[in-house]
Amino acid sequence: MTDVRWGIVGPGRIADKVAGDFVHVPHAKLVAVASRSLERAEAFAKQHGIPRAHGSYQAILADPDVDVLYVATPHPQHHAFAKAALKAHKALLIEKAFAATVAGAQELIDLARASRTFVMEAMWTRFQPAVVKVRELIASGAIGELRGLQADLGIVAPTDPEGRFYNLQLGGGAMLDLGVYLISLSQMLFGTHSELSVQGSRSQSGVDVESALILGYPGGVRATLTTSLVTPLPAQARVFGSEGFIDILPRFHHPKDLVVHRKGKPPEPMTLPALGGGYAHELIEVTECLRAGKTESAVMPLADTLAVQRVMNEACERLGVVHAEAP
């Protein structure tokens, strides 16, 4: 595969930002967009110079000139569309959260592996140059043995019960929208947890609006994670080691600034900006994986996606929030 031909499904706010980053992605062509509204698809195509606009999701699945689809619909709608796309042998980059339920995520992963079709969760954080540097520093022993993580991410979200933040049918709540970043960071650093505790609260519409999670790992390692739809939290992460710590400065899920604190040495600030709006890096990963004939990303593997989905759903259920996939 020389050039990888991309399509976008769900031309909303995030898709608009992602589309703008294709100029930074070698060997990638954005050739199609699909919406349930042809008018909306055509407006998005005109704005971004996309050759083809489709007025249904089925139409883009039938488009023979599309290799991979970026899926930016609401969380509960990912499962049904992705299932159809995998049956049509379309590779997928699925916006976080990957699915609304563990069962939905598991089914998509099983289908992807059975058909040997590339699928990746769009967790842009893992591909940010600053986060790549954090992994390199840890691997080099810069802060010794990993011991823990503290991280938070919170906003004051619009409280419209029909909007995506407070509507359970749209996958609303802090966990699927914000907590996913925190849990994925912990999964990247420590792997799968052995203990989980959670406290939090729900809105009148039934979604989780705030939560504090503690994930426990072997050897006494802990990740303390806080998320909220009602409090503007700093969005900072601190990774602790036996010989120092690394501050990932706000906003940690798409950072450019780090400060490395090594035992006995002065703080070392580092600045590593992203390309464009920051989405180019995950687009490059998918494009290069497809060009190499890979069916999974080593940086954002499906096993990690499933592990994160399990934490989110278990934590939500302990708070009395049960998510469902859209039909």
C-alpha positions as CSV (number, residue, x, y, z in Angstrom):
1,M,0.0,0.0,0.0
2,T,1.6,3.3,-1.2
3,D,-1.0,5.9,-0.1
4,V,-3.7,5.1,2.5
5,R,-7.1,6.4,1.7
6,W,-9.1,7.7,4.7
7,G,-12.7,8.4,5.3
8,I,-14.3,10.2,8.3
9,V,-17.6,9.0,9.9
10,G,-19.4,11.5,12.1
11,P,-18.3,15.1,11.0
12,G,-18.5,16.8,14.4
13,R,-16.2,18.9,16.5
14,I,-13.4,16.4,17.0
15,A,-13.6,15.2,13.4
16,D,-13.1,18.8,12.3
17,K,-9.9,19.0,14.3
18,V,-8.6,15.6,13.1
19,A,-9.3,16.5,9.4
20,G,-7.1,19.6,9.7
21,D,-4.2,17.5,10.8
22,F,-4.0,15.3,7.6
23,V,-1.6,17.8,6.1
24,H,1.0,16.5,8.5
25,V,0.5,12.8,7.6
26,P,2.7,11.4,4.8
27,H,1.1,8.8,2.5
28,A,-2.4,9.6,3.8
29,K,-5.3,11.0,1.7
30,L,-8.6,12.1,3.2
31,V,-11.0,11.1,0.4
32,A,-14.5,10.7,1.9
33,V,-16.8,11.7,4.7
34,A,-20.1,10.3,5.8
35,S,-22.9,11.6,7.9
36,R,-26.6,10.7,8.4
37,S,-27.2,14.1,6.8
38,L,-25.9,14.5,3.3
39,E,-26.1,18.3,3.7
40,R,-23.8,18.1,6.7
41,A,-21.4,15.7,5.0
42,E,-21.2,18.0,1.9
43,A,-20.5,21.1,4.1
44,F,-17.7,19.2,5.9
45,A,-16.3,18.0,2.6
46,K,-16.3,21.5,1.2
47,Q,-14.7,22.9,4.3
48,H,-11.8,20.4,4.2
49,G,-11.4,19.8,0.5
50,I,-12.7,16.2,0.7
51,P,-13.6,14.8,-2.8
52,R,-16.7,12.7,-1.8
53,A,-19.5,13.2,0.7
54,H,-21.9,10.4,1.7
55,G,-25.3,10.9,3.2
56,S,-25.3,7.5,5.0
57,Y,-22.9,5.3,6.8
58,Q,-23.7,2.4,4.6
59,A,-22.6,4.4,1.6
60,I,-19.1,5.0,2.9
61,L,-18.8,1.3,3.8
62,A,-19.6,0.5,0.1
63,D,-17.0,3.0,-1.2
64,P,-14.3,0.9,-2.7
65,D,-11.8,3.8,-2.6
66,V,-11.6,4.0,1.2
67,D,-9.1,1.9,3.1
68,V,-9.6,3.1,6.7
69,L,-12.3,5.0,8.6
70,Y,-11.9,7.4,11.5
71,V,-15.1,6.9,13.6
72,A,-16.1,10.0,15.6
73,T,-19.8,9.3,16.4
74,P,-21.0,9.2,20.1
75,H,-19.5,6.3,22.2
76,P,-22.6,4.0,22.1
77,Q,-22.8,4.3,18.3
78,H,-19.3,3.0,17.7
79,H,-20.1,-0.7,18.2
80,A,-22.8,-1.1,15.5
81,F,-21.0,0.9,12.9
82,A,-17.6,-0.7,13.6
83,K,-19.1,-4.2,13.4
84,A,-20.5,-3.4,10.0
85,A,-17.2,-1.8,8.9
86,L,-15.3,-4.9,9.9
87,K,-17.6,-7.1,7.9
88,A,-16.9,-4.8,5.0
89,H,-13.1,-5.2,5.7
90,K,-12.5,-1.6,6.4
91,A,-9.7,-0.7,8.8
92,L,-10.7,1.5,11.7
93,L,-9.5,4.2,14.0
94,I,-12.2,4.5,16.6
95,E,-12.5,7.6,18.8
96,K,-12.2,7.0,22.6
97,A,-14.0,5.6,24.4
98,F,-13.7,2.6,22.1
99,A,-17.2,1.3,23.0
100,A,-19.8,1.8,25.6
101,T,-19.5,-1.7,27.2
102,V,-17.0,-4.4,27.7
103,A,-19.1,-6.9,25.7
104,G,-19.2,-4.4,22.8
105,A,-15.5,-3.8,22.9
106,Q,-14.7,-7.6,23.1
107,E,-16.9,-8.3,20.1
108,L,-15.2,-5.7,18.0
109,I,-11.8,-7.0,19.0
110,D,-12.7,-10.6,18.3
111,L,-14.0,-9.6,14.9
112,A,-10.9,-7.6,14.1
113,R,-8.6,-10.4,15.0
114,A,-10.6,-13.0,13.2
115,S,-10.7,-11.0,10.0
116,R,-7.1,-9.7,10.5
117,T,-8.4,-6.2,10.0
118,F,-6.5,-3.3,11.6
119,V,-8.4,-1.5,14.4
120,M,-7.1,1.0,17.0
121,E,-8.6,3.2,19.6
122,A,-7.9,6.9,18.9
123,M,-6.0,7.5,22.2
124,W,-4.0,10.4,20.9
125,T,-2.2,10.9,24.3
126,R,0.1,7.8,23.7
127,F,1.4,9.3,20.5
128,Q,2.2,12.9,21.8
129,P,6.0,13.5,21.6
130,A,6.0,14.5,25.3
131,V,4.4,11.2,26.3
132,V,6.7,9.3,24.0
133,K,9.6,11.0,25.9
134,V,8.1,10.0,29.3
135,R,8.2,6.3,28.1
136,E,11.8,6.7,27.0
137,L,12.8,8.3,30.3
138,I,11.2,5.6,32.3
139,A,12.8,2.9,30.2
140,S,16.2,4.5,30.7
141,G,15.8,4.4,34.5
142,A,15.7,8.1,34.9
143,I,13.4,7.9,37.9
144,G,14.2,4.4,39.0
145,E,11.5,1.8,39.6
146,L,8.0,3.0,38.9
147,R,6.0,3.4,42.1
148,G,2.8,5.4,41.3
149,L,0.8,7.9,39.4
150,Q,-1.4,10.9,40.4
151,A,-3.5,12.4,37.7
152,D,-6.7,14.4,37.3
153,L,-8.9,15.7,34.5
154,G,-12.0,17.8,35.0
155,I,-14.2,20.4,33.3
156,V,-17.4,22.2,34.0
157,A,-19.5,20.6,31.3
158,P,-22.8,22.0,29.9
159,T,-25.7,20.4,31.9
160,D,-28.2,20.0,29.1
161,P,-29.8,16.6,29.8
162,E,-30.0,16.1,26.0
163,G,-26.4,17.0,25.4
164,R,-23.6,14.4,25.1
165,F,-22.2,15.0,28.6
166,Y,-25.4,14.4,30.6
167,N,-27.3,12.0,28.3
168,L,-26.7,8.3,29.3
169,Q,-28.0,7.2,25.9
170,L,-25.2,9.2,24.3
171,G,-22.6,7.6,26.6
172,G,-22.6,10.7,28.8
173,G,-20.7,11.0,32.1
174,A,-17.2,11.8,33.1
175,M,-15.8,8.3,32.9
176,L,-16.2,7.5,29.2
177,D,-15.3,11.1,28.1
178,L,-12.5,12.1,30.5
179,G,-11.7,9.1,32.8
180,V,-10.6,7.1,29.8
181,Y,-7.5,9.3,29.4
182,L,-6.5,8.7,33.1
183,I,-7.1,5.0,33.0
184,S,-5.3,4.6,29.7
185,L,-2.3,6.5,31.0
186,S,-2.2,4.2,34.0
187,Q,-2.6,1.1,31.8
188,M,0.3,2.3,29.6
189,L,2.6,2.7,32.6
190,F,1.7,-0.2,34.8
191,G,-0.4,-2.7,32.9
192,T,-3.6,-4.3,34.2
193,H,-4.5,-3.5,37.8
194,S,-5.1,-6.0,40.5
195,E,-7.3,-3.9,42.8
196,L,-9.9,-1.2,42.1
197,S,-11.7,1.2,44.5
198,V,-14.0,4.1,43.5
199,Q,-16.0,6.8,45.0
200,G,-18.1,9.3,43.1
201,S,-21.5,10.8,42.4
202,R,-24.2,10.9,39.7
203,S,-26.4,13.6,38.1
204,Q,-30.2,13.6,38.1
205,S,-30.0,12.3,34.5
206,G,-28.1,9.2,35.8
207,V,-24.6,9.8,34.5
208,D,-21.4,9.8,36.6
209,V,-20.4,13.4,37.1
210,E,-17.3,12.9,39.3
211,S,-15.2,10.0,40.5
212,A,-12.0,9.2,42.3
213,L,-10.4,5.9,41.4
214,I,-7.5,4.1,43.1
215,L,-6.0,1.3,40.9
216,G,-3.7,-1.1,42.8
217,Y,-0.8,-3.1,41.2
218,P,1.6,-5.7,42.5
219,G,4.3,-4.5,44.9
220,G,2.2,-1.7,46.3
221,V,2.1,0.5,43.2
222,R,-0.9,2.8,43.1
223,A,-2.6,5.1,40.6
224,T,-4.9,7.8,42.0
225,L,-7.1,9.2,39.3
226,T,-9.7,12.0,39.7
227,T,-12.2,13.1,37.0
228,S,-15.2,15.5,37.0
229,L,-17.8,17.2,34.9
230,V,-18.5,19.8,37.7
231,T,-15.0,20.9,38.7
232,P,-12.2,22.4,36.5
233,L,-9.3,20.2,37.6
234,P,-5.7,21.1,36.6
235,A,-5.3,18.1,34.1
236,Q,-1.8,17.4,35.4
237,A,-0.1,14.0,35.9
238,R,2.8,13.1,38.1
239,V,4.6,9.8,37.6
240,F,6.6,8.6,40.7
241,G,9.6,6.4,40.7
242,S,12.0,5.2,43.4
243,E,14.7,7.8,42.3
244,G,12.5,10.7,41.3
245,F,9.4,11.8,39.4
246,I,8.1,13.3,36.2
247,D,5.5,16.0,36.0
248,I,3.4,16.0,32.8
249,L,2.2,19.6,32.8
250,P,-1.4,20.5,31.8
251,R,-3.0,19.3,29.9
252,F,-1.5,15.9,30.4
253,H,-3.6,14.2,27.7
254,H,-2.0,16.4,25.0
255,P,1.0,17.9,26.7
256,K,4.1,19.6,25.4
257,D,5.9,20.4,28.7
258,L,7.5,18.0,31.1
259,V,9.7,18.5,34.2
260,V,12.0,15.6,35.2
261,H,12.9,15.5,38.9
262,R,15.9,13.2,39.4
263,K,17.1,12.4,42.9
264,G,19.9,14.9,43.9
265,K,19.6,16.9,40.7
266,P,17.9,20.2,39.8
267,P,14.6,19.9,37.9
268,E,14.9,19.4,34.1
269,P,12.2,21.1,32.1
270,M,11.5,19.7,28.6
271,T,9.3,21.0,25.8
272,L,8.2,18.7,23.0
273,P,5.4,20.2,20.9
274,A,3.1,18.1,18.8
275,L,2.5,18.4,15.1
276,G,-0.5,20.5,14.1
277,G,-3.3,20.1,16.6
278,G,-1.8,16.9,18.0
279,Y,-3.9,14.4,16.1
280,A,-1.4,13.9,13.4
281,H,0.6,11.5,15.5
282,E,-2.1,8.9,15.8
283,L,-3.0,9.3,12.1
284,I,0.7,8.6,11.3
285,E,0.7,5.5,13.4
286,V,-2.4,4.0,11.7
287,T,-1.2,5.0,8.2
288,E,2.3,3.4,8.8
289,C,0.8,0.3,10.4
290,L,-1.5,-0.2,7.3
291,R,1.4,0.4,4.9
292,A,3.4,-2.2,6.8
293,G,0.5,-4.7,6.7
294,K,0.1,-4.7,10.5
295,T,-3.3,-5.5,12.1
296,E,-2.6,-3.9,15.5
297,S,-0.6,-1.0,16.9
298,A,2.2,-1.9,19.4
299,V,1.7,1.5,21.1
300,M,-2.1,1.3,21.5
301,P,-2.8,-2.5,21.4
302,L,-6.3,-3.8,21.6
303,A,-5.5,-5.7,24.8
304,D,-5.0,-2.3,26.5
305,T,-8.2,-0.9,25.0
306,L,-10.1,-3.8,26.5
307,A,-8.4,-3.5,29.9
308,V,-9.3,0.2,30.0
309,Q,-12.9,-0.6,29.0
310,R,-13.2,-3.0,31.9
311,V,-12.0,-0.5,34.4
312,M,-14.4,2.2,33.1
313,N,-17.5,-0.1,33.1
314,E,-16.7,-1.7,36.5
315,A,-16.2,1.7,38.1
316,C,-19.4,3.1,36.6
317,E,-21.4,0.1,37.6
318,R,-20.1,0.5,41.2
319,L,-21.5,4.1,41.1
320,G,-24.8,2.8,39.7
321,V,-24.3,3.8,36.1
322,V,-24.8,1.1,33.5
323,H,-24.0,1.9,29.8
324,A,-25.4,0.2,26.8
325,E,-24.5,0.0,23.1
326,A,-26.9,1.8,20.7
327,P,-28.8,-0.7,18.4
